[in-house]
Amino acid sequence: MMQSSGNKTLAGFTRRISLWLGVAVLLGGVGAVLLVLQLTVFARIVADLAFGQHALVAEMPALKWLVFFLVARGLLQWAADMAATQGSLRLISSLRSELLQHLFNVGPVGMASHTTGETVTALDAGLEGLEPYFAQYIPRAAMMVVLPFMILVTVLPLDGWSFLILACTGPLIPVFMALVGYRAQAIMDRQWTQLLLLGSSFLDALQGMTSLRLFGRARDAVAAVAGMADEYRCTTMSVMKVAFLTSAVLEFFASLSIALVAVVFGARLLEGRADFQSAFLVLLLAPEYFMPLRAFSASYHARQNATAAMAGISKLFALPSVATCHSNQPITEPLVSVRCENLSAGYEANRPVLSNVNCTFARGTLSLIMGESGAGKTTLVRLLLGLLSPVAGRIVAEDVHGAIHAHWQSSIGWVPQRPCLIHGTVAENLRLANPQADIESLRNVARQADALSFIEALPQGFDTPIGERGVCLSGGQVQRLALARVLLRNPQILILDEPTAHLDPVSEQCVAAAIARAALNRIVIVIAHRGAIINYARQVLRVHKGQVCSVPEMLEHAA
Ligand SMILES: Nc1ncnc2c1ncn2[C@@H]1O[C@H](COP(=O)(O)OP(=O)(O)OP(=O)(O)O)[C@@H](O)[C@H]1O
């Protein structure tokens, strides 16, 4: 099992899959031993056949061993790759759900500082960018130590000079790559920032398509996105240049080193101061000595890519969460009131939006929240919804037995000003609130929300597809559908933001009456400035200069 919390760094994530990576490195280590044995057997067979006058038949047992080593190495390599990839994919999948859960806990208020594009890029390309780091970079970094060390140990008793050449040239490669990598990291960071910008701008352009067309700025938006895509292309080419340069330098050092070993050993072979089998084995081992360095170099950019992506992911993980203490289970005892006690809240330090607010929302009472624009009505609702943490004070719910509940937000049904509808049929959208609801329940809540007549007038009734965000419906129809949906959940507390803002006078009357009916056995809180809903209010609260006060004269006026 993978632990889900803790150190949110590359090192911390690596520790979570240390078992998988350990298995991969162990299998790779066994493969390295088999490689040395395989080359030793091969050198002996060639020496025996060329200089020992042995017949091929006499070499059959050695040849069988050779085939065994080859097959076993292939299988071990496959198993090592599988272990590293499995661990990596499991980690990415668990990180994705962890990050999503964290963003749910942060909520829309905390997320406001991040653009949707940034978040989507971090969740998608960012997390995908970590996969090669764990699946390739880490195992290859370990193998870069294991295999060369084994080869050095094998070469030492065979030839001191070759040992010296390999031991001196080998470490030069990682040192040079670190130097190149230092410069490459800056380019990688730039590439990641450009990818974030590209993602955000593309999403902004899509979301604002209507406004851009209306203001005649569509071409500018297309040009801006194209410009960013081009910058991203140029930076990617710079990254490629660095990658090619790195591998060219590596090849240079590796070839030089192998040539030196060949020349030094070759000269002594000619002078008769060395035997062929040892010389041949050292020449076979020399390229293998550089092989893990080559593999490591090929995946070195994975580390830089992961470091750059990690910056964006860490920023999201660092957002403070506000909803971690919520229980998912609605309170079963009937709630009689929700009380704000000495509540203060704001978005910036020393700039409170609400100060020392005291108010009560009672069961069976439709409470109306009014106030001028920017007064803090939405802030009060965000506090009630648990999307914003109070700076001081608390909000509690009391049930019929007088018990106080601190975590009661799971009992809320919420209809925002712009409700979110998914791509699907009317019935599917309604069933988001209660997947088990039968068609009669859907009709019932639709009738209550004054939505039944327009749903039945749609070509396929409840089975009509309505597109993402309800593009095929009017603003008022979306609002009524959202009201029907929340009623299907039958919440104890109902909070609605301007529920009748988009309705014609007749529909407004019907929806206001439906909300009033819903308030008979619920705590209902409505933000509204005007309209029929005021006539049904039993409590009117005005948000003004950070305070919330009751306005009884509004009720008298309505009466
Ligand atoms: N996410 C935020 N970050 C910083 N300040 C915010 C944020 N949301 C709202 N504010 C500020 O808090 C104050 C109250 O805003 P709020 O949205 O609660 O007002 P409101 O009464 O709901 O207004 P409206 O009727 O226009 O929706 C405003 O000054 C607003 O600029």
The ligand as an SDF file (V2000), in Angstrom:
LIG
                    3D

 31 33  0  0  0  0  0  0  0  0999 V2000
  -11.6400   35.5760   -3.9780 N   0  0  0  0  0  0  0  0  0  0  0  0
  -11.5290   36.8330   -3.5160 C   0  0  0  0  0  0  0  0  0  0  0  0
  -10.3240   37.3460   -3.2180 N   0  0  0  0  0  0  0  0  0  0  0  0
  -10.1930   38.6000   -2.7290 C   0  0  0  0  0  0  0  0  0  0  0  0
  -11.2330   39.4360   -2.5010 N   0  0  0  0  0  0  0  0  0  0  0  0
  -12.4820   38.9890   -2.7940 C   0  0  0  0  0  0  0  0  0  0  0  0
  -12.6910   37.6660   -3.3030 C   0  0  0  0  0  0  0  0  0  0  0  0
  -14.0260   37.5050   -3.4900 N   0  0  0  0  0  0  0  0  0  0  0  0
  -14.6130   38.6590   -3.0970 C   0  0  0  0  0  0  0  0  0  0  0  0
  -13.6900   39.5440   -2.6890 N   0  0  0  0  0  0  0  0  0  0  0  0
  -13.9470   40.8890   -2.1480 C   0  0  0  0  0  0  0  0  0  0  0  0
  -14.7740   40.7540   -1.0050 O   0  0  0  0  0  0  0  0  0  0  0  0
  -15.7520   41.7700   -0.9660 C   0  0  0  0  0  0  0  0  0  0  0  0
  -17.1430   41.1480   -0.8430 C   0  0  0  0  0  0  0  0  0  0  0  0
  -17.3910   40.3820   -2.0080 O   0  0  0  0  0  0  0  0  0  0  0  0
  -18.6910   39.4850   -2.1880 P   0  0  0  0  0  0  0  0  0  0  0  0
  -18.5040   38.6980   -3.4240 O   0  0  0  0  0  0  0  0  0  0  0  0
  -18.9250   38.7470   -0.9350 O   0  0  0  0  0  0  0  0  0  0  0  0
  -19.8050   40.5930   -2.3870 O   0  0  0  0  0  0  0  0  0  0  0  0
  -21.3250   40.4090   -2.7950 P   0  0  0  0  0  0  0  0  0  0  0  0
  -22.1220   41.1640   -1.7830 O   0  0  0  0  0  0  0  0  0  0  0  0
  -21.6690   38.9800   -2.9720 O   0  0  0  0  0  0  0  0  0  0  0  0
  -21.3680   41.1580   -4.1970 O   0  0  0  0  0  0  0  0  0  0  0  0
  -22.3100   40.8810   -5.4720 P   0  0  0  0  0  0  0  0  0  0  0  0
  -23.7220   41.1920   -5.0900 O   0  0  0  0  0  0  0  0  0  0  0  0
  -21.7830   41.8260   -6.4770 O   0  0  0  0  0  0  0  0  0  0  0  0
  -22.1040   39.4270   -5.8630 O   0  0  0  0  0  0  0  0  0  0  0  0
  -15.5840   42.5960   -2.2380 C   0  0  0  0  0  0  0  0  0  0  0  0
  -14.8670   43.7660   -1.8810 O   0  0  0  0  0  0  0  0  0  0  0  0
  -14.7420   41.7220   -3.1390 C   0  0  0  0  0  0  0  0  0  0  0  0
  -13.8890   42.5110   -3.9280 O   0  0  0  0  0  0  0  0  0  0  0  0
  1  2  1  0
  2  3  1  0
  2  7  2  0
  3  4  2  0
  4  5  1  0
  5  6  2  0
  6  7  1  0
  6 10  1  0
  7  8  1  0
  8  9  2  0
  9 10  1  0
 10 11  1  0
 11 12  1  0
 11 30  1  0
 12 13  1  0
 13 14  1  0
 13 28  1  0
 14 15  1  0
 15 16  1  0
 16 17  2  0
 16 18  1  0
 16 19  1  0
 19 20  1  0
 20 21  2  0
 20 22  1  0
 20 23  1  0
 23 24  1  0
 24 25  2  0
 24 26  1  0
 24 27  1  0
 28 29  1  0
 28 30  1  0
 30 31  1  0
M  END
$$$$
